[in-house]
Amino acid sequence: MTALGTSEAPNELHAPAYRHRDIRGGGARAAVFGVSDGLVSNASLVFGMEGAHPAAVAVRLAGIAGLLGGALSMAAGELISMRAQAELLERELDVERTEIASHPEGERQELVMIYERRGVTAELAQVLASEMMATPERALDTHAREELGIDPGELGSPVSAAVASFASFALGALVPLSAVLLATGGAAVAFAVLFSTTAAAAVGAALGIFTGRSWWRSATRQVGVCAAAAAVTFGLGTALGHVHGL
């Protein structure tokens, strides 16, 4: 029994009610936005083609090309950008590693100033800085976090982000494409509207849950964005189809 008259241990009384998710890697971010991008971009492409009233095979080929082209572009862009970012951060870590090895006292004084700016007393700042500089590994980890704002062990995986981006974009783009693969003409448009609206609402709700925001607001916003983009391309396709007599 505790002093409070319960059988709960102190660590149970103060157990955290919420565990933060690890969202530092690039894969989750790429996957979330990849689905949304694939859905909106290929829905716009499919509706634009349907508005122009070409042959069904042309709409299907355009949808397939949009899926593959967009997914490959997203994956390549994610791979290149994240690799460049990782190389930049690794370069900065190399510079910091060299500075720690060649000027340890100067680097220790940098930590002292950082701690003092945060309100730590001068005496305690000296102690903390010396403790953090005790080993090269600890010193590099501390300087990376305090000066560069990064975790040396969490620079993100370019390959993981690229694969997630490709797969998620393709998944989103497949939704409107499946409508024109299943039907043609007015039925294809109806299916595309139904499939895309449902998918947009699901993606929006998932984004809301993922970010801790209102899921229905996020779903409504996602549907509105997708509908607006599709309406614009459908109108343009219809106009161009009339001009060229399609």
N, C-alpha and C positions, 0 to 999 in steps of 0.2 A: 504493500500500500504506500502511496506517496503522501506528501503533506496535504495534498488537495483532497485526499480521501478517495482516490481512484487507484486502480491497478495498472494504469498506463505508465510506461517508462517515459522519462523526459524527452528522449529522442522521438517517441511516438507522438507526444503532445505537440512537438514543433516540426513534425514532418511536413515537407513542402506539399502544398495542395496541387501544384501544377508543375509539370516537367516541360521545359522548353525543348522544342524540336531542333534537330541539327539541320539548318537550312543554309549552311555556308557553301556546300558544294554546288557546282554548276548544273548537275543533272536535273535536280528537282525544278529549278527555275526554267531551264530549257524545255522540260516536258510540259509544264503548266502553260507556258505561253505558246509552245509549239502547236498544241491542240487548237487553241484559239485562232492562231494565225492560219493554220491549215483549213479550218472550217470557214473562216471569213473569206479568205482569198479564193478558195476553190468554189465556194458558193457564188461569189461574185462572178467568177469566170463562167460557171455553168449557166447561171441566169442570164448573163450577157449573151452567151451563145444561143440559148433558147429564145431570147427576145428577137434575135436576128432570123430565126426560123430556118436554119440550114438543115441538111440531112442529119438524121439521128447519129449516124456513124461519125460525123464531124464533131458533134457535141461530145460524144464519148471519147474520141481521140483527144480533144482539147482538155477534157477533165482528167484523163490519164496523164497527159503531158504536164498539166498543172500540178498534179499530185507529185509526180517524179521530179519535175524541175524544181518545184518549191521545196520539197523535202531535201533534195541534194544541196540546194542553195543554202538552206537553213543549217544543215549539218556542216557544210564547208565553212560558212561564216562563223559558226560557233566554235569549230575546231581552231580556226586561225586566230580569232579574237582571244579565246581563252589561253591558247598556247603563247600568244604574244604577251598577254598579261602575266602568265606564269614565268616567262623568261625575264620580263621586266622585274618582277618581284625577286626572282632568284639572283638577278644582277645586283639589286639593292642589298640582298642578304650577303652576297659575296663582299661587297664594299664594307658592310658593317662588320663582317667577320675579320677582314683585314685590319680595320681600325681597332678592333678589340685586341687583336694580337700585337699590333705595333704601338698603340697608345692606350694601354689599359687605364691609366690614371685619368687621362682626359675623358674617356668614356664613362668612368665612374663618376666624375664630376658632372657630366651631362645628366646622369640619373639623379644625382643629388638635386640639381636645379629643377628637374621635372617633378620630383616629389615635393619639393618646397613650393613650387607653383600650385600644387594641388592642396596645399594647406598643411603638409606634414612639417613638424618642427625641424629645425636645422640638425639637431642631434640625432633624431630618429631617421632623418633622411640620409645622414652619413652611414648609419648602421644598416639601413635597408639597401643602400647602394653597394656597400661592401659585401653584403650577403648575396646580392644578385650577381656580383662580379666574381664570386668564389670559383666558378668553373667556366670554361669557355662556352660550353653548351648552354648553361643557365644564362650567361651573359648575353649570348646571341638571342636566345628566346625572349629575354626581357627587353632588350633594345628593339627587337623586331616589333614587339607588341606596343611598347611605350613610344617609340619614335616613328615607326612606319605604320603602326596600326594593323598589323597582320599577324596571323599565327603561322609560323614556319612550317608546321605540319599539315596545314590545311590551305594549300594553294589552289585547290580545285583540280579536277581531272578533265582535260580537253576532250579526250576520247569518249569518256562517259557522257559529257555534255553533248557531243556531236551525235552519238548514237541515240540518246534520248530525244534530241531535237528532230532527227530524221523520223524516228518511229512515231513520235507524237504528232508531228505535222502531217505525216501520211495518214494517221488515224483520223485526224480532223478533216482532212481533204477527202477521205473516202466517203464521208457521210453524204454530201451532195452528189458525188459521183455515183454512188449506189443507186440513186433515184433514176438517173438516165440510163443506167445499166439494166434496170428492171422494167422501164417503160419508155414510151416516146410521146412526143406532142404534149397535149394538155395534161395527160396523166403524169408524165415525167415532171412537169412543172409543179403539179399538186403534190407529188411525192417529195420533190425537192424542198418545197415550202415546209411540209410536215416534218421531214427528217431534220432539216437544218434548224428549224425553230426548236424542236425538241432537244437537239444536241447543243444548241447555243444556250438554252436554259440550263441544261445539265452542267455544261462547262462553267457557266456563270455561277451557278450554285456551288460547284466544287471550289471555284476560286474564292468565293465568299467564306466558305468553311475553312479553306486552307489559310486564309489571311485573318480569320477571326472576325470578319465583318458580317453584315446582314446578308444572308444567302439569297433572299428574294430580291433585294435591291441589286445585288451583283448579277443575278440571273436576268432581271429586267433590263439592265444596262447592256448585257452581252447580247440579248435578243435584239435590242434596239440598234446596236452597232451593226450586227450581221444583217438585219433587215434593211437598214439604210444603204449599206454598201451594195447589197443585192439589188435593191430598187434602182439605184443609180445605173448600174451596169445593164440591168434589164431594159431600162429606158433607152440607154444609148444603143444597145443592141437592136432594139425595136426600130429606132430611128434610122440606123444604118441599114437595117434589113429593108426598110421601105425605100430608102434612097437607091440601093443597089438591086432592088426588085427581087429580094430573096423570099 
